């Protein structure tokens, strides 16, 4: 089946038997060819949705690192800030 080749090319780290087992809820061998094909298509679609490429994963890591960088200490009560100055005629 062409779908097995596509799965192997797109996800070479997963063995075909694992794809079969995942697509058929544990390796159901009593499926017709059409049922198996539909199950494999559904499985392939789920993998495509739930799989990040290495490039995308690195982007997520880099963006997350940016969130945790230290920020310059800014005194929120600086005199230049008109929102934090005390009113003289209070």
C-alpha positions as CSV (number, residue, x, y, z in Angstrom):
1,X,0.0,0.0,0.0
2,X,1.2,3.5,-0.9
3,X,0.2,4.7,2.6
4,X,2.7,2.5,4.3
5,X,5.5,4.0,2.1
6,X,4.3,7.5,3.0
7,X,4.3,6.7,6.7
8,X,7.8,5.2,6.5
9,X,9.1,8.2,4.5
10,X,7.6,10.8,6.8
11,X,8.2,9.0,10.1
12,X,11.3,6.8,9.6
13,X,11.8,6.4,13.3
14,X,8.5,4.5,13.7
15,X,8.3,0.9,12.5
16,X,5.5,0.0,10.2
17,X,4.2,-2.6,12.7
18,X,3.9,0.3,15.2
19,X,1.9,2.3,12.7
20,X,-0.3,-0.7,12.1
21,X,-0.9,-1.2,15.8
22,X,-1.6,2.4,16.4
23,X,-4.0,2.7,13.5
24,X,-6.0,-0.4,14.4
25,X,-6.1,0.0,18.1
26,X,-3.6,-2.8,18.9
27,X,-3.2,-4.6,15.7
28,X,-6.7,-5.8,14.6
29,X,-6.2,-8.2,11.8
30,X,-9.8,-8.7,10.9
31,X,-10.1,-5.5,8.9
32,X,-10.9,-5.3,5.2
33,X,-8.4,-3.6,3.0
34,X,-10.7,-0.6,2.8
35,X,-11.1,-0.4,6.6
36,X,-7.3,-0.8,7.1
37,X,-6.6,2.0,4.5
38,X,-9.1,4.3,6.2
39,X,-7.6,3.6,9.6
40,X,-4.1,4.2,8.3
41,X,-5.2,7.5,6.7
42,X,-6.7,8.6,9.9
43,X,-3.6,7.6,11.8
44,X,-1.4,9.5,9.3
45,X,-3.5,12.6,9.6
46,X,-3.3,12.5,13.4
47,X,0.5,12.1,13.2
48,X,0.7,15.1,10.9
49,X,-1.3,17.2,13.3
50,X,0.5,16.1,16.4
51,X,4.1,16.0,15.2
52,X,6.5,18.9,15.4
53,X,9.4,19.0,13.1
54,X,12.9,19.5,14.6
55,X,12.9,23.1,13.3
56,X,9.5,23.9,14.9
57,X,10.6,22.3,18.1
58,X,13.7,24.4,18.2
59,X,11.7,27.5,17.5
60,X,9.4,26.7,20.5
61,X,12.4,26.2,22.8
62,X,14.1,29.4,21.6
63,X,10.9,31.4,22.1
64,X,10.4,29.9,25.6
65,X,13.9,30.8,26.6
66,X,13.2,34.4,25.7
67,X,10.4,34.4,28.2
68,X,12.7,33.6,31.1
69,X,15.5,36.0,30.3
70,X,16.2,38.5,33.1
71,X,14.8,41.9,32.6
72,X,16.7,45.0,33.5
73,X,15.8,46.3,36.9
74,X,13.5,49.2,36.4
75,X,12.5,51.2,39.3
76,X,8.7,51.6,39.0
77,X,8.8,54.7,41.1
78,X,11.2,56.7,39.0
79,X,10.7,60.4,39.2
80,X,10.4,60.6,35.4
81,X,7.3,58.5,35.4
82,X,4.3,60.9,35.7
83,X,2.1,58.1,36.8
84,X,4.1,57.4,39.9
85,X,4.9,60.9,41.1
86,X,3.2,62.1,44.2
87,X,0.8,65.0,43.7
88,X,2.1,68.2,45.4
89,X,-1.3,69.5,46.3
90,X,-2.7,66.3,47.6
